[in-house]
């Protein structure tokens, strides 16, 4: 499938979502934001899929906001700016809460909202020459919309240092602060992503979805709430057909049926 800013394909139960605006470094505009939200809501509901890989066409993963889109914002009222920002937040939320595991294949640069896009992925693999940055303050604005997702990923200390300076940083620092999980040579990027998707296929798809939801629920809860959340979650999964099959396969020293 192809449209104005996004390319979608599926092979072997793995969906590929490619930002397809290489002439503007795959930068966000209103159309791409709407397309990404709709795509992840649709993919998340597709029971035939096991994982989603998001990547960027051309030389850059995602350079942040489109210049023309930013220029147009100069003419927006306060209320229109709020609505615009909420639509972008809803897009990040759709990716963050997608029940399928989402893998970021990052190369070239991930700046501003592009770095925010990395933050909402479950696993991020970056080429070793990738540049990252929460560069909004360099433009006199701030990384507000992405902040809940980025702070959840890298913590308050790193956010304070990197949000305020707006500095660009290398892939090894991105890995050190937890923004990405693996750094490889550019030529090894696809191999690393394929290895991760194959690993994900060995886990129960229902268990993955519930584990992802449980993480989000636990982070947002008090201890007393987490005690109930986690107890209910494990009881729920243990009594499903998938949970029963996984435990029986382990005890019978065989592979579970979802790996067949």
Secondary structure per residue as TSV (DSSP state, phi and psi in degrees):
chain	resnum	aa	ss	phi	psi
A	1	X	-	360.0	140.8
A	2	X	B	-138.1	143.5
A	3	X	-	-145.3	-161.7
A	4	X	S	-64.7	-30.2
A	5	X	S	-137.6	4.0
A	6	X	E	-142.6	139.6
A	7	X	E	-119.5	129.2
A	8	X	E	-121.9	137.4
A	9	X	E	-149.2	160.0
A	10	X	E	-134.2	132.5
A	11	X	E	-147.2	129.3
A	12	X	T	58.4	38.4
A	13	X	T	68.4	11.6
A	14	X	E	-112.0	121.5
A	15	X	E	-87.5	137.6
A	16	X	E	-110.4	121.3
A	17	X	E	-113.9	113.4
A	18	X	E	-115.6	122.6
A	19	X	E	-65.2	126.2
A	20	X	-	-123.5	52.8
A	21	X	-	-129.2	57.2
A	22	X	G	-62.8	-24.5
A	23	X	G	-68.8	-19.1
A	24	X	G	-123.2	31.3
A	25	X	T	56.8	36.1
A	26	X	T	55.4	36.9
A	27	X	-	-74.5	153.6
A	28	X	B	-75.9	137.8
A	29	X	-	-135.4	-178.7
A	30	X	H	-60.0	-38.6
A	31	X	H	-67.9	-45.2
A	32	X	H	-64.2	-39.3
A	33	X	H	-60.0	-45.4
A	34	X	H	-65.1	-40.1
A	35	X	H	-65.9	-41.5
A	36	X	H	-64.7	-44.7
A	37	X	H	-61.0	-47.2
A	38	X	H	-63.2	-40.4
A	39	X	H	-63.0	-46.1
A	40	X	H	-73.3	-31.2
A	41	X	H	-65.7	-39.0
A	42	X	H	-71.0	-45.3
A	43	X	H	-65.6	-36.8
A	44	X	H	-63.2	-25.8
A	45	X	T	-93.0	-0.1
A	46	X	-	-90.5	106.6
A	47	X	T	-69.5	-12.7
A	48	X	T	-81.6	-11.9
A	49	X	-	-93.3	145.8
A	50	X	-	-108.7	-24.6
A	51	X	E	-164.2	162.2
A	52	X	E	-126.7	131.3
A	53	X	E	-110.0	128.1
A	54	X	E	-112.5	133.4
A	55	X	E	-145.0	177.4
A	56	X	E	-124.8	139.6
A	57	X	S	-78.1	149.0
A	58	X	T	82.8	-147.2
A	59	X	T	-89.3	-7.4
A	60	X	-	-136.4	139.2
A	61	X	S	-63.9	-62.3
A	62	X	B	-163.3	122.5
A	63	X	-	-89.7	8.5
A	64	X	S	101.2	-134.6
A	65	X	B	-90.3	140.7
A	66	X	-	-65.2	135.8
A	67	X	H	-60.3	-43.8
A	68	X	H	-65.4	-36.2
A	69	X	H	-66.0	-40.6
A	70	X	H	-66.2	-38.9
A	71	X	H	-62.7	-41.4
A	72	X	H	-63.8	-29.8
A	73	X	H	-66.6	-20.0
A	74	X	T	-62.6	-25.1
A	75	X	T	-96.2	-3.2
A	76	X	-	-79.7	147.5
A	77	X	-	-73.8	170.3
A	78	X	H	-57.5	-44.6
A	79	X	H	-64.0	-40.2
A	80	X	H	-68.0	-36.2
A	81	X	H	-64.2	-39.8
A	82	X	H	-62.2	-46.5
A	83	X	H	-62.9	-39.8
A	84	X	H	-61.6	-46.1
A	85	X	H	-66.0	-37.8
A	86	X	H	-65.3	-36.2
A	87	X	H	-64.3	-38.8
A	88	X	H	-68.4	-40.2
A	89	X	H	-60.8	-41.5
A	90	X	H	-63.6	-33.8
A	91	X	H	-66.0	-47.5
A	92	X	H	-62.2	-39.3
A	93	X	H	-63.1	-40.0
A	94	X	H	-62.0	-38.5
A	95	X	H	-73.0	-45.2
A	96	X	H	-59.0	-39.0
A	97	X	T	-100.4	7.3
A	98	X	-	-56.7	127.8
A	99	X	S	-69.3	-13.7
A	100	X	S	-86.7	145.5
A	101	X	E	-63.9	135.4
A	102	X	E	-114.5	125.0
A	103	X	E	-111.5	129.1
A	104	X	E	-95.0	126.9
A	105	X	E	-104.3	101.3
A	106	X	E	-108.6	132.1
A	107	X	-	-148.8	161.1
A	108	X	S	74.6	-81.7
A	109	X	E	-157.5	147.8
A	110	X	E	-135.9	97.8
A	111	X	E	-120.4	145.7
A	112	X	T	56.1	-122.6
A	113	X	H	-60.5	-24.8
A	114	X	H	-65.8	-38.6
A	115	X	H	-69.3	-33.3
A	116	X	H	-63.6	-36.4
A	117	X	H	-63.6	-39.2
A	118	X	H	-62.0	-40.2
A	119	X	H	-64.2	-29.9
A	120	X	T	-88.1	0.1
A	121	X	S	-87.8	148.9
A	122	X	S	-73.1	-39.6
A	123	X	E	-132.6	132.8
A	124	X	E	-125.9	127.6
A	125	X	E	-118.4	129.7
A	126	X	E	-124.2	144.3
A	127	X	E	-67.2	147.3
A	128	X	T	-68.6	-12.9
A	129	X	T	-103.7	13.8
A	130	X	-	-71.8	139.8
A	131	X	E	-104.3	138.1
A	132	X	E	-120.9	160.3
A	133	X	E	177.4	141.2
A	134	X	-	-100.2	80.7
A	135	X	G	-91.5	7.5
A	136	X	G	-59.0	-38.1
A	137	X	G	-64.2	-22.7
A	138	X	G	-64.7	-21.6
A	139	X	G	-102.2	5.8
A	140	X	T	80.1	13.3
A	141	X	-	-117.8	-158.2
A	142	X	-	-150.8	155.2
A	143	X	-	-81.8	63.4
A	144	X	T	-76.5	-51.1
A	145	X	T	-63.0	-38.8
A	146	X	T	-81.1	-11.2
A	147	X	H	-59.8	-41.1
A	148	X	H	-61.5	-36.6
A	149	X	H	-77.1	-39.5
A	150	X	H	-71.6	-43.7
A	151	X	H	-62.9	-37.5
A	152	X	H	-62.2	-28.7
A	153	X	H	-88.5	-44.1
A	154	X	H	-109.9	-11.0
A	155	X	H	89.5	164.5
A	156	X	H	-66.3	-41.9
A	157	X	H	-60.1	-49.6
A	158	X	H	-69.2	-34.5
A	159	X	H	-63.2	-41.5
A	160	X	H	-62.3	-42.2
A	161	X	H	-68.5	-44.5
A	162	X	H	-87.2	-31.4
A	163	X	H	-68.0	-41.1
A	164	X	H	-74.5	-41.3
A	165	X	H	-78.4	-30.4
A	166	X	-	67.6	15.4
A	167	X	-	-70.9	153.4
A	168	X	E	-87.5	147.8
A	169	X	E	-142.8	158.2
A	170	X	E	-83.1	169.2
A	171	X	H	-62.1	-34.4
A	172	X	H	-66.6	-34.5
A	173	X	H	-71.1	-38.1
A	174	X	H	-58.4	-38.2
A	175	X	H	-70.8	-39.3
A	176	X	H	-64.0	-31.5
A	177	X	T	-95.1	-1.2
A	178	X	T	89.4	7.1
A	179	X	S	-69.8	-38.7
A	180	X	-	-121.5	161.2
A	181	X	S	-108.6	-18.6
A	182	X	E	-152.1	139.7
A	183	X	E	-122.1	126.2
A	184	X	E	-136.1	169.0
A	185	X	-	-66.5	151.4
A	186	X	G	-54.2	-41.6
A	187	X	G	-69.0	-14.1
A	188	X	G	-101.8	3.1
A	189	X	H	-62.6	-48.0
A	190	X	H	-65.5	-37.8
A	191	X	H	-62.0	-42.5
A	192	X	H	-64.8	-43.1
A	193	X	H	-63.7	-43.0
A	194	X	H	-61.8	-38.4
A	195	X	H	-63.5	-40.2
A	196	X	H	-67.4	-44.3
A	197	X	H	-64.5	-36.8
A	198	X	H	-66.7	-36.7
A	199	X	H	-64.6	-41.0
A	200	X	H	-63.8	-32.2
A	201	X	H	-67.0	-18.1
A	202	X	T	-84.4	-8.1
A	203	X	S	-101.1	152.0
A	204	X	-	-64.2	127.7
A	205	X	H	-61.6	-37.9
A	206	X	H	-67.9	-38.3
A	207	X	H	-64.8	-39.5
A	208	X	H	-61.7	-47.9
A	209	X	H	-61.7	-42.8
A	210	X	H	-70.9	-35.6
A	211	X	H	-63.0	-41.8
A	212	X	H	-64.6	-43.3
A	213	X	H	-64.9	-40.5
A	214	X	H	-63.3	-40.6
A	215	X	H	-56.5	-48.8
A	216	X	H	-63.2	-41.7
A	217	X	H	-65.7	-41.9
A	218	X	H	-65.7	-42.8
A	219	X	H	-60.3	-34.5
A	220	X	T	-88.8	1.6
A	221	X	S	-115.8	163.3
A	222	X	-	-79.2	170.9
A	223	X	H	-60.5	-46.0
A	224	X	H	-59.3	-37.6
A	225	X	H	-69.4	-39.2
A	226	X	H	-66.9	-31.4
A	227	X	H	-59.5	-42.2
A	228	X	H	-75.3	-42.7
A	229	X	H	-58.2	-48.2
A	230	X	H	-71.9	-36.4
A	231	X	H	-64.5	-43.0
A	232	X	H	-66.5	-39.2
A	233	X	H	-64.7	-47.3
A	234	X	H	-68.8	-37.6
A	235	X	H	-64.4	-39.3
A	236	X	H	-61.9	-47.4
A	237	X	H	-72.8	-36.3
A	238	X	H	-62.0	-29.7
A	239	X	T	-94.7	-0.1
A	240	X	S	-78.3	163.4
A	241	X	H	-59.2	-40.2
A	242	X	H	-65.2	-45.0
A	243	X	H	-63.0	-41.2
A	244	X	H	-64.5	-42.5
A	245	X	H	-64.8	-41.8
A	246	X	H	-62.4	-44.3
A	247	X	H	-68.1	-40.7
A	248	X	H	-65.3	-40.3
A	249	X	H	-62.5	-40.3
A	250	X	H	-62.9	-47.1
A	251	X	H	-68.1	-30.4
A	252	X	T	-92.9	5.6
A	253	X	T	55.4	49.0
A	254	X	S	-137.3	169.3
A	255	X	-	-81.2	143.1
A	256	X	-	-69.5	161.6
A	257	X	G	-68.3	-18.7
A	258	X	G	-77.3	-8.8
A	259	X	G	-94.0	-4.5
A	260	X	-	-68.9	360.0
